[in-house]
């Protein structure tokens, strides 16, 4: 499923114009991206929880040369599905 499929579902269910549906979907995704960028937790009942977790520094390997590469610490977005989503 891609963003266009979500827009089409909104248009089909609500009957709003495609332009309005695209704006609505884009606004929701932008709000979620901004919240995660601030380190906030997003909880969507009956769907799941998105949160940002720190990622430890580490040592990896370049697959071509076998050379060790230092991996800097960072942040990663994690998703934990809700109970209804897990039961699918």
C-alpha positions in Angstrom: 0.0 0.0 0.0 1.3 3.4 -0.9 0.2 6.9 0.0 -2.0 7.1 -3.1 -4.0 4.1 -1.9 -4.6 5.9 1.4 -5.8 9.0 -0.5 -8.1 6.9 -2.7 -9.6 5.2 0.4 -10.3 8.6 2.0 -11.9 9.8 -1.2 -14.0 6.6 -1.5 -15.2 6.7 2.1 -15.8 10.4 2.6 -16.6 11.7 -0.8 -14.3 14.7 -0.5 -12.3 15.9 -3.5 -9.0 14.2 -4.3 -7.1 17.5 -3.6 -8.7 17.8 -0.1 -7.9 14.1 0.6 -4.3 14.5 -0.4 -4.0 17.6 1.8 -5.5 15.7 4.7 -3.3 12.7 4.4 -0.2 14.8 3.9 -1.0 16.9 6.9 -1.4 13.8 9.1 1.9 12.4 7.9 3.7 15.7 8.4 2.3 16.1 11.9 3.5 12.5 12.7 7.0 13.2 11.3 7.3 16.5 13.2 6.2 14.8 16.5 8.7 12.0 16.0 11.4 14.6 15.2 10.7 16.2 18.6 11.1 12.8 20.2 7.4 12.5 21.1 5.5 9.3 21.3 2.5 8.7 18.9 -0.2 6.4 20.2 -3.0 5.4 17.8 -5.5 3.4 19.7 -6.3 0.0 18.2 -3.4 0.4 15.8 -0.1 0.8 17.6 2.6 3.1 19.0 5.4 4.9 17.3 8.3 6.1 19.4 11.9 7.2 19.0 14.6 5.2 20.7 18.3 6.0 21.0 20.6 3.7 19.0 23.9 2.8 20.5 27.3 3.4 18.8 28.9 0.3 17.4 31.4 -1.1 15.0 30.4 -2.5 11.7 32.2 -3.8 8.6 32.4 -2.6 5.1 31.1 -5.6 3.1 33.4 -4.9 0.1 36.7 -4.4 1.9 36.1 -6.0 5.3 37.3 -2.8 6.9 35.9 -1.9 10.4 33.7 1.2 10.4 32.6 3.1 13.4 28.8 3.5 13.5 27.8 6.8 15.3 25.0 6.9 17.9 21.7 8.0 16.6 18.0 7.6 16.9 15.6 5.1 15.4 11.8 5.1 15.0 10.2 2.0 16.4 6.6 0.7 16.0 4.8 -1.6 18.4 1.5 -2.9 17.0 -1.6 -2.7 19.1 -3.6 -5.8 20.2 -6.1 -5.6 17.3 -3.4 -5.3 14.7 -1.4 -8.2 16.2 -4.5 -10.5 15.9 -4.7 -10.2 12.1 
